[in-house]
């Protein structure tokens, strides 16, 4: 690279190749439409043309509107006055020990970060809208641009609503040490995985919202009021510290809840005509009770091995006696409760379910019985069983399985629709900004 300072604002809307050629730099493509010089510069070019420029702390040869890393705040403000009016927002980023000022005009946004102690510029981020109108003023978005999803822009505060929601859920179950845990073979932390999932979630909601408009699907006034009520309750539960730190507004939360309600409505509307016929023989569920007497035991290696001959004879004699008592019409459940060595007495299952550990012999015997019938002694790898059929067609359980099968069909249909839709949307993530966000 040449030893001179490059003014980067003139490269807005230009191609990546043009930028590399004129600045004599070699950019590394880090993701879809994201190009970097490590610790110095990040460019976002969704369709090959530059729409975002970020100058990082390690850069010395680049400028934006005359601003450069290390410039004093007073000098920077003089430069900014030539391009923008006063800032529209100010955010303290404690993890970076910086204050970020947001500036906005008709076709762009600029974020300038200053070190809290020295008042020197530490980062500069510029976003060019071309002919698109930014959504920031429409739905109360604020903070740095996190992702481009088609023509939709996702800003810091909207992304944080979803990320903080996920954080609350997982920390309540696993504690706040979960985020650094490496649970994937490629060394990815759980925190990195969840951040990827949050971007996927937001992407799905934006794509579905767009397709709702195309399909003439919208929330009713009652549904909008429902979203507003959810948003009001959410906002009332936030601390003043979180509201200020994450730039949350009631208007933003209303949009978040409206997007989620709309996604549910699109799903319901576009999958309503799925085939709802499920034959009884596919969904049929039976309910049985059984008695197990072990013909095996667990050895020191926790493996199931046969009893010796004497013990096996005693066990078989016991199960035979129990069968005789059942045939003499003793109450099966009471008998099972007093004698079975199984963990569960009553089981409900279909042809694809049942206790797999007992093998196909157990399941075949169970399905061969009519309501009220009792099996002979059934031999499995565990020992011997007697099965009593409570119901050879559990109507409630069968209906539930039918509903689950229909829901699976709807989910599969919608997944296919979404896959088709999403191919039309380019997703670009501002990795520098998103990666810098920590779970604290």
GIZI-V609190 format. One record per residue. N is the residue number from 0. OMEGA is omega in radians with two decimals (* if undefined). Layout:
n->N omega->OMEGA
n->N omega->OMEGA
This chain:
n->0 omega->-3.12
n->1 omega->-3.12
n->2 omega->3.05
n->3 omega->-3.13
n->4 omega->3.14
n->5 omega->3.02
n->6 omega->-2.96
n->7 omega->-3.10
n->8 omega->-3.13
n->9 omega->-3.14
n->10 omega->3.10
n->11 omega->-3.12
n->12 omega->3.12
n->13 omega->-3.12
n->14 omega->3.08
n->15 omega->-3.14
n->16 omega->3.11
n->17 omega->3.12
n->18 omega->-3.12
n->19 omega->-3.10
n->20 omega->-3.03
n->21 omega->3.11
n->22 omega->-3.12
n->23 omega->3.10
n->24 omega->3.02
n->25 omega->-3.11
n->26 omega->3.07
n->27 omega->3.10
n->28 omega->-3.06
n->29 omega->-3.11
n->30 omega->-3.12
n->31 omega->3.09
n->32 omega->-3.11
n->33 omega->-3.09
n->34 omega->-3.03
n->35 omega->2.73
n->36 omega->-2.95
n->37 omega->3.09
n->38 omega->-3.10
n->39 omega->-2.99
n->40 omega->3.00
n->41 omega->3.07
n->42 omega->3.02
n->43 omega->-3.11
n->44 omega->-3.02
n->45 omega->-3.12
n->46 omega->3.12
n->47 omega->3.13
n->48 omega->-3.00
n->49 omega->3.08
n->50 omega->-3.13
n->51 omega->3.12
n->52 omega->3.07
n->53 omega->3.06
n->54 omega->-3.05
n->55 omega->-2.99
n->56 omega->-3.07
n->57 omega->-3.08
n->58 omega->3.11
n->59 omega->-2.99
n->60 omega->-3.05
n->61 omega->3.07
n->62 omega->2.99
n->63 omega->-3.09
n->64 omega->3.13
n->65 omega->3.12
n->66 omega->3.07
n->67 omega->3.14
n->68 omega->3.13
n->69 omega->3.14
n->70 omega->3.10
n->71 omega->-3.07
n->72 omega->-3.12
n->73 omega->3.11
n->74 omega->3.13
n->75 omega->-3.13
n->76 omega->3.07
n->77 omega->3.11
n->78 omega->-3.10
n->79 omega->-3.12
n->80 omega->3.13
n->81 omega->-3.04
n->82 omega->-3.06
n->83 omega->2.97
n->84 omega->-3.13
n->85 omega->-3.11
n->86 omega->3.12
n->87 omega->-3.12
n->88 omega->-3.14
n->89 omega->-3.07
n->90 omega->3.03
n->91 omega->3.09
n->92 omega->-3.01
n->93 omega->-3.12
n->94 omega->3.10
n->95 omega->-3.06
n->96 omega->-3.07
n->97 omega->3.00
n->98 omega->-3.12
n->99 omega->3.11
n->100 omega->3.13
n->101 omega->3.08
n->102 omega->-3.07
n->103 omega->2.94
n->104 omega->-2.99
n->105 omega->-3.06
n->106 omega->-3.10
n->107 omega->3.00
n->108 omega->3.12
n->109 omega->3.10
n->110 omega->-3.14
n->111 omega->-3.14
n->112 omega->3.12
n->113 omega->3.04
n->114 omega->-3.07
n->115 omega->-3.06
n->116 omega->-3.01
n->117 omega->-3.07
n->118 omega->3.09
n->119 omega->-3.13
n->120 omega->3.14
n->121 omega->3.14
n->122 omega->3.13
n->123 omega->3.13
n->124 omega->-3.08
n->125 omega->-3.14
n->126 omega->-3.08
n->127 omega->-3.05
n->128 omega->-2.97
n->129 omega->-3.12
n->130 omega->-3.08
n->131 omega->3.07
n->132 omega->3.12
n->133 omega->-3.13
n->134 omega->-2.97
n->135 omega->-3.07
n->136 omega->-3.09
n->137 omega->-3.04
n->138 omega->3.06
n->139 omega->3.10
n->140 omega->3.13
n->141 omega->-3.12
n->142 omega->-3.04
n->143 omega->3.08
n->144 omega->-3.11
n->145 omega->-3.09
n->146 omega->2.98
n->147 omega->3.13
n->148 omega->-2.97
n->149 omega->3.09
n->150 omega->3.13
n->151 omega->3.09
n->152 omega->3.14
n->153 omega->-3.09
n->154 omega->-3.06
n->155 omega->-3.00
n->156 omega->3.09
n->157 omega->3.12
n->158 omega->-3.11
n->159 omega->3.07
n->160 omega->-3.14
n->161 omega->-3.10
n->162 omega->-3.14
n->163 omega->3.08
n->164 omega->3.11
n->165 omega->-3.14
n->166 omega->-3.13
n->167 omega->-3.12
n->168 omega->-3.05
n->169 omega->3.14
n->170 omega->3.10
n->171 omega->3.13
n->172 omega->-2.96
n->173 omega->-3.13
n->174 omega->-3.05
n->175 omega->3.08
n->176 omega->-3.05
n->177 omega->-2.91
n->178 omega->-3.13
n->179 omega->-3.13
n->180 omega->3.11
n->181 omega->-3.06
n->182 omega->-3.13
n->183 omega->-3.07
n->184 omega->-3.09
n->185 omega->3.08
n->186 omega->-3.14
n->187 omega->3.12
n->188 omega->3.12
n->189 omega->3.10
n->190 omega->3.11
n->191 omega->3.12
n->192 omega->-3.12
n->193 omega->3.12
n->194 omega->3.06
n->195 omega->-3.14
n->196 omega->3.10
n->197 omega->3.10
n->198 omega->3.10
n->199 omega->-3.14
n->200 omega->-3.14
n->201 omega->3.12
n->202 omega->3.13
n->203 omega->-3.12
n->204 omega->-3.14
n->205 omega->3.12
n->206 omega->-3.12
n->207 omega->3.11
n->208 omega->3.12
n->209 omega->-3.12
n->210 omega->3.06
n->211 omega->3.12
n->212 omega->3.14
n->213 omega->-3.09
n->214 omega->3.10
n->215 omega->-3.14
n->216 omega->-3.13
n->217 omega->3.09
n->218 omega->3.03
n->219 omega->3.09
n->220 omega->3.11
n->221 omega->3.13
n->222 omega->3.07
n->223 omega->3.10
n->224 omega->3.09
n->225 omega->3.10
n->226 omega->3.13
n->227 omega->3.12
n->228 omega->3.07
n->229 omega->-3.11
n->230 omega->-3.13
n->231 omega->3.12
n->232 omega->3.12
n->233 omega->-3.09
n->234 omega->-3.13
n->235 omega->-3.13
n->236 omega->-3.12
n->237 omega->3.05
n->238 omega->3.09
n->239 omega->3.14
n->240 omega->3.14
n->241 omega->3.11
n->242 omega->-3.13
n->243 omega->-3.06
n->244 omega->-3.06
n->245 omega->3.02
n->246 omega->-3.07
n->247 omega->3.07
n->248 omega->3.07
n->249 omega->-3.13
n->250 omega->3.10
n->251 omega->-3.12
n->252 omega->3.07
n->253 omega->3.14
n->254 omega->3.13
n->255 omega->-3.13
n->256 omega->3.09
n->257 omega->3.11
n->258 omega->-3.13
n->259 omega->3.09
n->260 omega->3.13
n->261 omega->3.11
n->262 omega->3.09
n->263 omega->-3.11
n->264 omega->3.10
n->265 omega->3.10
n->266 omega->-3.10
n->267 omega->-3.07
n->268 omega->-3.02
n->269 omega->3.11
n->270 omega->-3.05
n->271 omega->-3.07
n->272 omega->3.13
n->273 omega->3.14
n->274 omega->-3.10
n->275 omega->3.13
n->276 omega->3.08
n->277 omega->-3.11
n->278 omega->3.13
n->279 omega->-3.06
n->280 omega->3.09
n->281 omega->-3.03
n->282 omega->-2.99
n->283 omega->3.10
n->284 omega->3.09
n->285 omega->3.06
n->286 omega->-3.14
n->287 omega->2.94
n->288 omega->-3.13
n->289 omega->3.04
n->290 omega->3.09
n->291 omega->2.95
n->292 omega->-3.05
n->293 omega->2.95
n->294 omega->-3.10
n->295 omega->3.02
n->296 omega->3.11
n->297 omega->3.13
n->298 omega->-3.09
n->299 omega->3.12
n->300 omega->3.12
n->301 omega->3.07
n->302 omega->-3.11
n->303 omega->-3.12
n->304 omega->-3.08
n->305 omega->2.98
n->306 omega->3.05
n->307 omega->-3.01
n->308 omega->-3.11
n->309 omega->3.13
n->310 omega->3.12
n->311 omega->3.13
n->312 omega->3.13
n->313 omega->-3.13
n->314 omega->-3.13
n->315 omega->3.10
n->316 omega->3.14
n->317 omega->-3.11
n->318 omega->3.12
n->319 omega->3.12
n->320 omega->3.12
n->321 omega->3.12
n->322 omega->3.11
n->323 omega->3.14
n->324 omega->3.08
n->325 omega->-3.14
n->326 omega->3.09
n->327 omega->2.99
n->328 omega->2.93
n->329 omega->-3.14
n->330 omega->-3.00
n->331 omega->-3.06
n->332 omega->3.13
n->333 omega->3.12
n->334 omega->3.13
n->335 omega->-3.12
n->336 omega->-3.09
n->337 omega->-2.96
n->338 omega->-3.01
n->339 omega->3.04
n->340 omega->3.11
n->341 omega->3.12
n->342 omega->3.14
n->343 omega->3.11
n->344 omega->-3.06
n->345 omega->-3.11
n->346 omega->3.02
n->347 omega->-3.10
n->348 omega->3.09
n->349 omega->-3.07
n->350 omega->3.13
n->351 omega->-3.10
n->352 omega->3.14
n->353 omega->-3.14
n->354 omega->-3.06
n->355 omega->-3.08
n->356 omega->-3.12
n->357 omega->3.05
n->358 omega->-3.05
n->359 omega->-3.13
n->360 omega->-3.14
n->361 omega->-3.10
n->362 omega->3.14
n->363 omega->3.11
n->364 omega->-3.12
n->365 omega->-3.09
n->366 omega->3.13
n->367 omega->-3.06
n->368 omega->2.97
n->369 omega->-3.14
n->370 omega->3.12
n->371 omega->-3.12
n->372 omega->3.11
n->373 omega->-3.13
n->374 omega->2.87
n->375 omega->3.09
n->376 omega->3.14
n->377 omega->-3.14
n->378 omega->3.06
n->379 omega->3.14
n->380 omega->-3.13
n->381 omega->-3.08
n->382 omega->-3.08
n->383 omega->-3.08
n->384 omega->2.87
n->385 omega->-3.08
n->386 omega->3.05
n->387 omega->-3.11
n->388 omega->3.09
n->389 omega->3.12
n->390 omega->3.08
n->391 omega->3.03
n->392 omega->3.12
n->393 omega->-2.99
n->394 omega->-3.13
n->395 omega->-3.13
n->396 omega->3.12
n->397 omega->3.10
n->398 omega->3.12
n->399 omega->3.13
n->400 omega->3.09
n->401 omega->3.13
n->402 omega->3.12
n->403 omega->3.13
n->404 omega->3.11
n->405 omega->3.13
n->406 omega->3.08
n->407 omega->3.11
n->408 omega->3.14
n->409 omega->-3.14
n->410 omega->3.13
n->411 omega->3.11
n->412 omega->-3.11
n->413 omega->3.10
n->414 omega->3.10
n->415 omega->3.09
n->416 omega->-3.10
n->417 omega->3.12
n->418 omega->3.11
n->419 omega->-3.14
n->420 omega->-2.98
n->421 omega->3.12
n->422 omega->-3.14
n->423 omega->-3.04
n->424 omega->3.06
n->425 omega->-3.13
n->426 omega->3.12
n->427 omega->-3.11
n->428 omega->3.05
n->429 omega->-3.01
n->430 omega->-3.12
n->431 omega->-3.13
n->432 omega->-3.06
n->433 omega->-3.14
n->434 omega->-3.09
n->435 omega->-3.12
n->436 omega->-3.09
n->437 omega->3.08
n->438 omega->3.12
n->439 omega->*
